[in-house]
Amino acid sequence: MIGVAESLPFATNQFDYILFNTVVCFLDSPQKAFSEAKRVLKSNGVLIIGMIDKNSPLGRLYETQKMDNSFYQNAHFYPVDELMALINQLGFSKKEVYQTIFSPLDKIVTPELVKPGCGEGGFVVIKAINRFYDVDSGIS
């Protein structure tokens, strides 16, 4: 399917899961994309966001070096709390947050542990559950 996250080409209540993995930093509007995700998710569907936390050492490194990186030149990195606020505004529930990548990338020789929360790890995963979505009113 051809489309963009801010205007998904799917009917309402279609999916059990939606994954945004290292995509949010390239979206024109994360709020519109998350709203669309909520629309196409079934009740109790799961939104999973994998992202570089702008406020982490890795996020700060990527931010300072992005003009030298053709892949990240146009990226807009977000702090976790900003995206959590968007998710809360849209009415997602039962949110969980996990983090990893605690060391500089060139120093990692074995997989790092995953810890709950955010604020230390450079890569964060947010899991949020879609509450009921009323197809007629567009309100959950």
CORJO-V560593 format. One record per pair of residues at least 6 apart in sequence whose ideal C-beta (glycine too) atoms are under 7 Angstrom apart, sorted by the first residue. I is the first residue (numbers start at 1). J is the second residue. D is the distance in Angstrom with one decimal. If there is no record, write none. Layout:
{{I	J	D} {I	J	D}}
//
This chain:
{{1	9	5.4} {3	9	4.0} {5	27	5.7} {5	33	3.8} {5	36	6.4} {6	27	6.8} {6	28	6.0} {6	29	5.3} {6	32	3.9} {6	33	5.1} {6	36	6.2} {7	36	6.6} {8	36	4.6} {8	40	5.4} {10	40	4.7} {12	39	5.4} {12	40	6.4} {12	133	6.7} {12	135	5.2} {13	42	5.0} {13	133	6.3} {13	135	6.6} {14	40	5.1} {15	40	5.5} {15	41	5.6} {15	42	6.5} {15	45	5.9} {16	42	5.9} {16	45	5.3} {16	46	6.9} {17	45	6.5} {17	46	4.9} {17	48	6.7} {18	37	4.7} {18	41	6.0} {18	47	5.3} {19	48	4.9} {20	49	4.8} {21	50	4.0} {22	50	5.9} {22	51	6.7} {24	30	5.4} {24	49	6.2} {24	51	5.2} {24	78	6.3} {24	83	6.7} {25	51	7.0} {25	52	6.7} {25	75	4.1} {25	76	5.6} {25	77	5.1} {25	78	6.9} {26	75	6.1} {27	33	5.0} {30	78	6.9} {30	83	6.5} {30	86	6.0} {31	86	5.3} {34	86	5.6} {34	87	6.3} {34	90	5.6} {35	90	5.9} {37	47	5.2} {38	90	5.4} {38	92	6.9} {38	130	5.6} {38	133	6.5} {38	140	6.9} {39	133	6.5} {41	47	6.5} {41	130	4.1} {43	130	6.4} {43	132	4.6} {43	133	6.4} {44	129	5.9} {44	130	6.5} {45	130	4.4} {46	127	6.2} {46	129	6.1} {47	92	6.3} {47	128	4.7} {47	130	6.6} {48	125	6.5} {48	127	5.4} {49	83	6.6} {49	125	6.9} {49	126	4.4} {50	123	6.9} {50	125	5.1} {51	78	6.9} {51	124	5.6} {52	58	6.0} {52	59	5.0} {52	62	5.9} {52	77	5.7} {52	122	6.1} {52	123	6.2} {53	59	4.9} {53	79	6.4} {53	80	5.1} {53	118	6.0} {53	122	6.2} {53	124	4.8} {54	63	6.5} {54	77	3.9} {54	78	5.5} {54	79	4.7} {55	79	4.5} {56	121	6.4} {56	122	4.3} {57	122	6.3} {58	101	5.7} {58	122	2.6} {59	77	5.3} {59	122	6.2} {62	72	5.9} {62	77	6.3} {63	77	5.7} {66	72	4.1} {66	73	5.8} {66	75	5.8} {67	73	6.0} {80	97	6.7} {80	118	4.4} {80	124	5.4} {83	126	6.7} {84	95	6.9} {84	126	6.9} {87	95	6.5} {87	126	7.0} {87	128	5.1} {91	131	5.4} {91	140	4.6} {92	128	3.7} {92	129	6.4} {92	130	6.2} {93	129	5.2} {93	131	5.3} {94	129	4.2} {95	126	6.6} {95	127	6.8} {95	128	4.8} {96	127	4.5} {97	116	6.9} {97	117	5.9} {97	118	5.1} {97	124	6.3} {97	126	5.4} {98	114	5.3} {98	115	6.9} {98	116	5.8} {98	125	4.8} {99	115	5.6} {99	117	6.3} {99	118	5.1} {99	120	6.1} {99	121	2.9} {99	123	6.8} {99	124	5.0} {100	112	5.2} {100	113	6.9} {100	114	4.8} {100	121	5.0} {100	123	5.4} {101	112	6.2} {101	121	5.3} {101	122	4.0} {101	123	4.5} {102	112	5.7} {102	120	5.8} {102	121	5.5} {103	112	6.6} {115	121	6.8} {118	124	4.9} {131	140	4.8} {132	140	5.7} {133	140	4.9} {134	140	6.7}}
//
